Amino acid sequence: MNILGDIWSLFWYTLLIFAFFSYLIALFSVIGDLFRDHKLNGWLKALWMVLLIFVPFITLLVYLIARGKGMAERQVAQVRQAQGETENYIRSVAETSPAQAIADAKKLLDAGTITAEEYAALKAKALA
């Protein structure tokens, strides 16, 4: 009987630890969403934070129910923005070839915008 009791205790402790970490993840998601939301007034953000401190579990549930859809939309928007910025950066880096950089520098030299020494430096940098 004692071994069975130990197994059940282990099961309940495991379940309790899982619930605690799930709560922490949800709590940090809500706090992150509060600061990510630019439409929410600063006083309302402060009120949500105070309520999360003093009545955490109920406030967390209310926030997820009342603003859960907006949380998802803000998260998707942030991911799309980051993805777009990454793609733009990759395009800008991939499009710059040494030949193009030298041609651009040559145009600047021909236009008289840069000196021959500056052209040589740009050419050496492009070939490096």
C-alpha angles and dihedrals in degrees: 000000000000093000091052090051090051091051091051091047090051090048093051093045090051091049091048092051090048091051091048094052091045089053091050092050091050091046094052090045090055093046090049091049091050091058093040094055108091094180094062116092118245092240091054090050089052091048092051090049093050091049090048089055099046103030101020106162098044093042091050092052093046091049093049092049097043100038104019095109091051090049091057093046093050091048092050091048091051092049092048091049092050091046091050092049091049092050092048091050092049091049092049092050095043094049095055108090125173091244091054092047091050091047091051091048090049090053089052090049092049091049090052093241094123134029127244090257091053089048090052091049092050091047092050090048092050092050094046 
